[in-house]
Structure formats: C-alpha cells, structure tokens
C-alpha cells in the first residue's frame, strides 16, 4: 500500500487536508497528515496560549522533522504540500526524500520572486508584514481576511482554522534555508499546481518557480486550475483538484513510470488557455 504524506502550510493545521485525505484513502493510499512541530495542540489552545518555543522553529527544523517521518516509512512516500508546505515538499525532494511530490499553490524557493517586486521592495514588504530581521524569533498572529474574503467564504460555505505562526520561517525565505538546486539530477518527479485566482502566491510566481526547473533532467509538471484560489484544497472545486493529483500520482508510481506516458513533459511550456480544468497536463487515459 503506497503512503501519501500531506504537509500543511503556515498559520494552519492538518485540518486543512480534511477533504483531501479521505479521497486518497478511498483509492488505497495510506495517508498521514502530521502537524508541524509544536502545532499539534487544539486550535483553541494554540490561539489562547501560543507555545513560546514556536518562535525558534524555522524552515530547517520543519524539513528535519518531516525527514524523520519519511525515513520511518517502509518505502518512500508521495509528498503533497500546500502553500508553505509546497516549499517543504520541494526542499525534501531536493534532498532526496520522497517517491514523488506535489506542491499546490506553493510558496516559492529562495531566488524566485514571490512578490513581483525588486529585492529592495520585497524586503520592505516583509519588514512591514513581519518586522525587522532582528526580531525574527517572534510569533505572528493569524492574518485576518478582509470583508470581501469573509463574505466569499460565507457564501461558499467553508471556513479556515488559523493558528499563530513562527515569524522566523518567513524571513528565512530569503536565506539558504529555502534554497533549492533546480538542476539536481535524480530528484523524484514533481507536480506544481496553481490556482488562477490565487491572491497569495500569484500565477506568475508559480510559473517562474516551474521555469526554474527547466534545466533539470528530471520530470517537473505544471497544472493550472482556473477557478481556484489559494485555498484550493478546502474550497468548492477541491474534488477536481484532488482527482487530478490522484491521477498524476498513480501515473508516476506506475511500474512503467519514466517510459511513454500521455502526460506531457516539461518542454510543453505554453501558458494555460483558461479551460475548465488543467491545461498544461492532460488526464491519463482511462483504464481499458
């Protein structure tokens, strides 16, 4: 039985995977959705009493934590991450962990602009959001959605469960802690998934992330879901996203993976054309 490990992002808990994991389990996958270090308490407890040790948790500590989980599995698992968890998936694959990886609405690695600004503008933006680098050992309260976003969530009938986060992980995005060797040979296959309506990590940022892998000899695919936002894994429409991730995973884990396949290779770099589901990747042909 293959194992799929789901890695959540910043400010959230494993509860964000509450719709995804049952779909993978129904298809025969053993699913694990561990909390990041120090984030396994009840949401209400984390909000009332953030663990002061959280301020010392950085990207290396999170990566090491998931390395230990991956090593404890009987065979290399599939790694699936969302937002900051997508970056953790990319870092784990870069270091030789995992049989395949999926990064959904991923925060980009060091060197890929997430803001569309110059480096100086990016630093000023981070300074405004998270304070000076000298105070990076702090804890950040959960962001509050604006009135428009709250109304949209209420209309669609879904909610998020946010908790405090380490400030350190955000400042480390500009350090070697978040750096990847995009040319590394031997890396497991990777799928980057973007939502066209993502206002947290833009489509352009995610496309730049994908393009940095162009020099890699290993498979890197890109898929766009035109209707989805940054909350793709838990908002209406998640079913199509989960089904596609399942199909891609099955294709990559098939005994013939690496040989002929009807999923296009990375040199198909055309931009999405706005069809109803994914554009850069075609669905695997149904079994006979």
C-alpha positions as a Markdown table, in Angstrom:
| # | Residue | x | y | z |
|---|---|---|---|---|
| 1 | Unk | 0.0 | 0.0 | 0.0 |
| 2 | Unk | 1.6 | 3.3 | -1.0 |
| 3 | Unk | 1.8 | 6.1 | 1.5 |
| 4 | Unk | 0.9 | 9.8 | 0.9 |
| 5 | Unk | 2.2 | 12.3 | 3.4 |
| 6 | Unk | 0.3 | 15.6 | 3.4 |
| 7 | Unk | 2.2 | 18.7 | 4.6 |
| 8 | Unk | 0.2 | 21.8 | 5.6 |
| 9 | Unk | 1.2 | 25.4 | 5.3 |
| 10 | Unk | 1.8 | 28.3 | 7.6 |
| 11 | Unk | -0.8 | 29.5 | 10.0 |
| 12 | Unk | -2.9 | 26.3 | 9.6 |
| 13 | Unk | -3.1 | 22.8 | 11.0 |
| 14 | Unk | -3.6 | 19.3 | 9.4 |
| 15 | Unk | -7.3 | 20.0 | 9.4 |
| 16 | Unk | -6.8 | 21.8 | 6.1 |
| 17 | Unk | -6.5 | 18.4 | 4.5 |
| 18 | Unk | -9.8 | 17.1 | 5.8 |
| 19 | Unk | -11.3 | 16.8 | 2.3 |
| 20 | Unk | -8.2 | 15.5 | 0.5 |
| 21 | Unk | -7.0 | 12.6 | 2.7 |
| 22 | Unk | -10.3 | 10.6 | 2.6 |
| 23 | Unk | -10.2 | 10.7 | -1.2 |
| 24 | Unk | -6.6 | 9.3 | -1.3 |
| 25 | Unk | -7.5 | 6.7 | 1.4 |
| 26 | Unk | -10.5 | 5.5 | -0.7 |
| 27 | Unk | -8.1 | 4.9 | -3.6 |
| 28 | Unk | -5.9 | 2.6 | -1.5 |
| 29 | Unk | -3.3 | 5.1 | -0.1 |
| 30 | Unk | -2.2 | 5.1 | 3.5 |
| 31 | Unk | -2.5 | 8.8 | 4.4 |
| 32 | Unk | -0.6 | 10.7 | 7.0 |
| 33 | Unk | -1.1 | 14.4 | 7.8 |
| 34 | Unk | 1.3 | 15.3 | 10.6 |
| 35 | Unk | 1.2 | 18.8 | 12.3 |
| 36 | Unk | 4.3 | 20.9 | 12.0 |
| 37 | Unk | 6.5 | 21.0 | 15.2 |
| 38 | Unk | 4.7 | 22.4 | 18.2 |
| 39 | Unk | 1.4 | 22.8 | 16.2 |
| 40 | Unk | -0.3 | 19.5 | 17.3 |
| 41 | Unk | -2.4 | 21.0 | 20.1 |
| 42 | Unk | -6.1 | 22.0 | 19.9 |
| 43 | Unk | -6.6 | 25.1 | 17.7 |
| 44 | Unk | -8.2 | 26.9 | 20.7 |
| 45 | Unk | -5.2 | 26.2 | 22.9 |
| 46 | Unk | -2.8 | 27.5 | 20.3 |
| 47 | Unk | -4.8 | 30.7 | 19.9 |
| 48 | Unk | -5.0 | 31.3 | 23.6 |
| 49 | Unk | -1.5 | 30.2 | 24.6 |
| 50 | Unk | 1.0 | 30.0 | 21.7 |
| 51 | Unk | 3.9 | 27.8 | 22.7 |
| 52 | Unk | 6.9 | 30.2 | 23.1 |
| 53 | Unk | 9.2 | 27.6 | 21.6 |
| 54 | Unk | 7.4 | 28.2 | 18.3 |
| 55 | Unk | 9.4 | 31.4 | 17.8 |
| 56 | Unk | 12.6 | 29.2 | 17.4 |
| 57 | Unk | 11.1 | 27.0 | 14.7 |
| 58 | Unk | 12.5 | 27.7 | 11.3 |
| 59 | Unk | 12.5 | 26.0 | 7.9 |
| 60 | Unk | 15.4 | 23.7 | 8.7 |
| 61 | Unk | 13.6 | 22.4 | 11.8 |
| 62 | Unk | 10.4 | 21.7 | 9.8 |
| 63 | Unk | 12.3 | 20.0 | 7.0 |
| 64 | Unk | 14.3 | 17.8 | 9.5 |
| 65 | Unk | 11.0 | 16.9 | 11.2 |
| 66 | Unk | 9.5 | 15.6 | 8.0 |
| 67 | Unk | 12.7 | 13.9 | 7.0 |
| 68 | Unk | 12.4 | 11.7 | 10.1 |
| 69 | Unk | 8.8 | 10.9 | 9.2 |
| 70 | Unk | 9.7 | 10.0 | 5.7 |
| 71 | Unk | 12.6 | 7.8 | 6.9 |
| 72 | Unk | 10.2 | 5.9 | 9.2 |
| 73 | Unk | 8.1 | 4.7 | 6.3 |
| 74 | Unk | 8.6 | 1.2 | 4.8 |
| 75 | Unk | 9.1 | 2.7 | 1.4 |
| 76 | Unk | 9.4 | 6.3 | 0.0 |
| 77 | Unk | 6.1 | 8.0 | 0.2 |
| 78 | Unk | 4.4 | 10.6 | -2.0 |
| 79 | Unk | 4.7 | 14.1 | -0.6 |
| 80 | Unk | 1.9 | 16.5 | -1.0 |
| 81 | Unk | 2.1 | 20.1 | 0.3 |
| 82 | Unk | 0.1 | 23.2 | 0.2 |
| 83 | Unk | 1.3 | 26.8 | 0.3 |
| 84 | Unk | 4.4 | 26.8 | 2.7 |
| 85 | Unk | 4.0 | 23.0 | 2.7 |
| 86 | Unk | 4.6 | 23.1 | -1.0 |
| 87 | Unk | 8.0 | 24.6 | -0.4 |
| 88 | Unk | 8.7 | 22.0 | 2.2 |
| 89 | Unk | 7.9 | 19.3 | -0.4 |
| 90 | Unk | 10.3 | 20.9 | -2.9 |
| 91 | Unk | 13.1 | 21.0 | -0.3 |
| 92 | Unk | 12.5 | 17.4 | 0.7 |
| 93 | Unk | 12.6 | 16.2 | -2.9 |
| 94 | Unk | 15.8 | 18.3 | -3.5 |
| 95 | Unk | 17.4 | 16.5 | -0.6 |
| 96 | Unk | 16.5 | 13.0 | -1.9 |
| 97 | Unk | 13.3 | 12.3 | 0.1 |
| 98 | Unk | 10.0 | 11.0 | -1.4 |
| 99 | Unk | 9.0 | 8.9 | -4.4 |
| 100 | Unk | 7.1 | 11.9 | -6.0 |
| 101 | Unk | 5.9 | 15.3 | -4.9 |
| 102 | Unk | 3.0 | 17.6 | -5.4 |
| 103 | Unk | 3.2 | 21.3 | -4.4 |
| 104 | Unk | -0.1 | 23.1 | -4.5 |
| 105 | Unk | -0.1 | 26.9 | -4.5 |
| 106 | Unk | 3.5 | 26.7 | -3.3 |
| 107 | Unk | 5.4 | 29.4 | -1.7 |
| 108 | Unk | 8.5 | 29.7 | -4.0 |
| 109 | Unk | 12.1 | 28.7 | -3.0 |
| 110 | Unk | 14.8 | 31.3 | -2.4 |
| 111 | Unk | 15.6 | 33.2 | -5.6 |
| 112 | Unk | 12.1 | 33.0 | -7.1 |
| 113 | Unk | 10.3 | 36.3 | -6.5 |
| 114 | Unk | 7.0 | 35.9 | -4.7 |
| 115 | Unk | 6.0 | 39.5 | -4.8 |
| 116 | Unk | 6.8 | 40.7 | -8.3 |
| 117 | Unk | 8.9 | 43.4 | -6.9 |
| 118 | Unk | 12.6 | 44.3 | -6.8 |
| 119 | Unk | 14.7 | 42.7 | -4.0 |
| 120 | Unk | 14.6 | 46.1 | -2.1 |
| 121 | Unk | 10.8 | 46.3 | -2.5 |
| 122 | Unk | 10.5 | 42.7 | -1.3 |
| 123 | Unk | 12.5 | 43.4 | 1.8 |
| 124 | Unk | 10.4 | 46.5 | 2.6 |
| 125 | Unk | 7.2 | 44.4 | 2.1 |
| 126 | Unk | 8.5 | 41.7 | 4.5 |
| 127 | Unk | 9.6 | 44.4 | 7.0 |
| 128 | Unk | 6.0 | 45.8 | 7.0 |
| 129 | Unk | 4.4 | 42.3 | 7.4 |
| 130 | Unk | 6.8 | 40.6 | 9.8 |
| 131 | Unk | 9.0 | 43.2 | 11.4 |
| 132 | Unk | 12.8 | 43.7 | 11.2 |
| 133 | Unk | 15.0 | 40.6 | 10.7 |
| 134 | Unk | 16.4 | 41.2 | 14.2 |
| 135 | Unk | 13.0 | 40.3 | 15.6 |
| 136 | Unk | 12.5 | 37.2 | 13.5 |
| 137 | Unk | 12.4 | 35.0 | 16.6 |
| 138 | Unk | 8.8 | 36.0 | 17.3 |
| 139 | Unk | 5.3 | 34.7 | 16.8 |
| 140 | Unk | 2.9 | 36.1 | 14.3 |
| 141 | Unk | -0.9 | 36.1 | 14.9 |
| 142 | Unk | -3.1 | 34.6 | 12.2 |
| 143 | Unk | -3.9 | 37.0 | 9.4 |
| 144 | Unk | -7.5 | 38.2 | 9.3 |
| 145 | Unk | -9.4 | 38.1 | 5.9 |
| 146 | Unk | -10.9 | 41.3 | 4.6 |
| 147 | Unk | -14.7 | 41.8 | 4.4 |
| 148 | Unk | -14.9 | 40.7 | 0.8 |
| 149 | Unk | -13.0 | 37.5 | 1.5 |
| 150 | Unk | -15.1 | 36.8 | 4.6 |
| 151 | Unk | -18.3 | 37.2 | 2.5 |
| 152 | Unk | -17.0 | 34.9 | -0.2 |
| 153 | Unk | -16.2 | 32.2 | 2.3 |
| 154 | Unk | -19.5 | 32.5 | 4.0 |
| 155 | Unk | -21.3 | 32.3 | 0.6 |
| 156 | Unk | -19.4 | 29.2 | -0.4 |
| 157 | Unk | -19.9 | 27.6 | 3.0 |
| 158 | Unk | -16.3 | 26.9 | 4.0 |
| 159 | Unk | -14.1 | 28.1 | 6.9 |
| 160 | Unk | -10.5 | 28.1 | 7.8 |
| 161 | Unk | -8.8 | 27.2 | 11.1 |
| 162 | Unk | -5.9 | 29.5 | 11.7 |
| 163 | Unk | -3.3 | 29.5 | 14.4 |
| 164 | Unk | -0.2 | 31.6 | 15.4 |
| 165 | Unk | 3.0 | 31.1 | 13.3 |
| 166 | Unk | 6.7 | 31.5 | 13.7 |
| 167 | Unk | 8.0 | 34.7 | 12.2 |
| 168 | Unk | 11.3 | 33.1 | 11.6 |
| 169 | Unk | 10.1 | 30.9 | 8.7 |
| 170 | Unk | 9.1 | 34.0 | 6.6 |
| 171 | Unk | 12.4 | 35.8 | 6.9 |
| 172 | Unk | 14.2 | 32.5 | 6.1 |
| 173 | Unk | 12.6 | 32.5 | 2.6 |
| 174 | Unk | 15.4 | 34.8 | 1.6 |
| 175 | Unk | 18.2 | 32.7 | 3.0 |
| 176 | Unk | 19.9 | 29.4 | 2.1 |
| 177 | Unk | 17.3 | 27.6 | 4.3 |
| 178 | Unk | 14.9 | 27.9 | 1.4 |
| 179 | Unk | 17.3 | 27.3 | -1.4 |
| 180 | Unk | 17.0 | 24.5 | -4.0 |
| 181 | Unk | 19.3 | 23.1 | -6.6 |
| 182 | Unk | 16.9 | 23.3 | -9.5 |
| 183 | Unk | 19.4 | 21.3 | -11.7 |
| 184 | Unk | 19.8 | 18.4 | -9.3 |
| 185 | Unk | 19.8 | 15.0 | -11.1 |
| 186 | Unk | 18.0 | 12.1 | -9.5 |
| 187 | Unk | 15.2 | 14.1 | -8.0 |
| 188 | Unk | 11.8 | 12.4 | -7.8 |
| 189 | Unk | 9.0 | 13.7 | -10.1 |
| 190 | Unk | 7.4 | 16.9 | -9.1 |
| 191 | Unk | 4.0 | 18.5 | -10.0 |
| 192 | Unk | 3.4 | 22.2 | -9.3 |
| 193 | Unk | -0.3 | 23.2 | -9.2 |
| 194 | Unk | -1.5 | 26.8 | -9.4 |
| 195 | Unk | -4.9 | 28.4 | -9.0 |
| 196 | Unk | -5.6 | 31.2 | -11.4 |
| 197 | Unk | -7.4 | 33.2 | -8.7 |
| 198 | Unk | -4.7 | 32.8 | -6.1 |
| 199 | Unk | -4.0 | 36.2 | -4.5 |
| 200 | Unk | -1.4 | 34.9 | -2.0 |
| 201 | Unk | 1.1 | 33.3 | -4.5 |
| 202 | Unk | 0.3 | 34.6 | -7.9 |
| 203 | Unk | 0.2 | 32.5 | -11.1 |
| 204 | Unk | 3.2 | 34.4 | -12.4 |
| 205 | Unk | 5.2 | 33.5 | -9.3 |
| 206 | Unk | 4.3 | 29.8 | -9.6 |
| 207 | Unk | 5.1 | 29.8 | -13.3 |
| 208 | Unk | 8.5 | 31.3 | -12.5 |
| 209 | Unk | 9.0 | 28.6 | -9.9 |
| 210 | Unk | 8.3 | 25.9 | -12.6 |
| 211 | Unk | 10.5 | 27.6 | -15.2 |
| 212 | Unk | 13.5 | 27.4 | -12.8 |
| 213 | Unk | 13.3 | 23.6 | -13.1 |
| 214 | Unk | 13.7 | 23.8 | -16.9 |
| 215 | Unk | 17.4 | 22.9 | -16.7 |
| 216 | Unk | 16.6 | 19.8 | -14.6 |
| 217 | Unk | 16.9 | 16.4 | -16.3 |
| 218 | Unk | 14.0 | 15.2 | -14.0 |
| 219 | Unk | 10.3 | 15.4 | -14.6 |
| 220 | Unk | 8.6 | 18.6 | -13.5 |
| 221 | Unk | 5.0 | 19.2 | -14.5 |
| 222 | Unk | 2.7 | 22.2 | -14.1 |
| 223 | Unk | -1.1 | 22.4 | -13.9 |
| 224 | Unk | -3.5 | 25.3 | -13.6 |
| 225 | Unk | -7.0 | 25.3 | -12.2 |
| 226 | Unk | -8.5 | 28.5 | -13.5 |
| 227 | Unk | -11.3 | 28.8 | -10.9 |
| 228 | Unk | -9.4 | 28.0 | -7.7 |
| 229 | Unk | -7.8 | 30.4 | -5.2 |
| 230 | Unk | -5.0 | 29.9 | -2.7 |
| 231 | Unk | -7.4 | 27.9 | -0.5 |
| 232 | Unk | -7.8 | 25.3 | -3.3 |
| 233 | Unk | -7.6 | 22.2 | -1.1 |
| 234 | Unk | -10.5 | 23.2 | 1.0 |
| 235 | Unk | -12.8 | 25.3 | -1.1 |
| 236 | Unk | -15.6 | 24.3 | -3.6 |
| 237 | Unk | -13.9 | 22.7 | -6.6 |
| 238 | Unk | -11.4 | 20.7 | -4.5 |
| 239 | Unk | -12.8 | 17.4 | -5.8 |
| 240 | Unk | -11.4 | 18.1 | -9.3 |
| 241 | Unk | -8.1 | 19.1 | -7.9 |
| 242 | Unk | -7.8 | 16.0 | -5.7 |
| 243 | Unk | -8.8 | 13.7 | -8.6 |
| 244 | Unk | -6.1 | 15.2 | -10.8 |
| 245 | Unk | -3.5 | 14.9 | -8.1 |
| 246 | Unk | -4.5 | 11.3 | -7.6 |
| 247 | Unk | -4.3 | 10.6 | -11.4 |
| 248 | Unk | -0.9 | 12.2 | -11.6 |
| 249 | Unk | 0.4 | 10.3 | -8.6 |
| 250 | Unk | -0.9 | 7.0 | -9.9 |
| 251 | Unk | 0.8 | 7.7 | -13.2 |
| 252 | Unk | 4.1 | 8.5 | -11.6 |
| 253 | Unk | 4.1 | 5.4 | -9.3 |
| 254 | Unk | 3.1 | 3.0 | -12.1 |
| 255 | Unk | 5.7 | 0.4 | -12.9 |
| 256 | Unk | 6.2 | 1.9 | -16.3 |
| 257 | Unk | 6.7 | 5.5 | -14.9 |
| 258 | Unk | 9.6 | 7.1 | -16.7 |
| 259 | Unk | 8.6 | 5.5 | -20.0 |
| 260 | Unk | 6.0 | 6.5 | -22.5 |
| 261 | Unk | 3.1 | 8.4 | -21.0 |
| 262 | Unk | 0.3 | 10.7 | -22.1 |
| 263 | Unk | 1.3 | 13.4 | -19.6 |
| 264 | Unk | 3.4 | 15.9 | -21.5 |
| 265 | Unk | 6.9 | 16.6 | -20.4 |
| 266 | Unk | 8.1 | 19.9 | -19.2 |
| 267 | Unk | 9.1 | 21.4 | -22.5 |
| 268 | Unk | 5.4 | 22.0 | -23.2 |
| 269 | Unk | 5.7 | 25.5 | -21.8 |
| 270 | Unk | 2.6 | 27.2 | -23.3 |
| 271 | Unk | 0.6 | 29.3 | -20.9 |
| 272 | Unk | -2.8 | 28.0 | -19.7 |
| 273 | Unk | -5.7 | 28.8 | -22.0 |
| 274 | Unk | -8.4 | 29.0 | -19.4 |
| 275 | Unk | -10.2 | 25.7 | -19.9 |
| 276 | Unk | -12.4 | 24.4 | -17.2 |
| 277 | Unk | -9.7 | 22.3 | -15.5 |
| 278 | Unk | -6.0 | 21.7 | -16.0 |
| 279 | Unk | -4.5 | 22.9 | -19.3 |
| 280 | Unk | -0.8 | 22.0 | -19.2 |
| 281 | Unk | -1.4 | 18.4 | -18.2 |
| 282 | Unk | -3.8 | 16.1 | -19.9 |
| 283 | Unk | -5.7 | 13.5 | -17.9 |
| 284 | Unk | -4.3 | 10.0 | -18.0 |
| 285 | Unk | -6.2 | 7.8 | -20.4 |
| 286 | Unk | -8.9 | 5.6 | -18.6 |
| 287 | Unk | -8.0 | 2.0 | -18.0 |
| 288 | Unk | -9.2 | -0.4 | -20.6 |
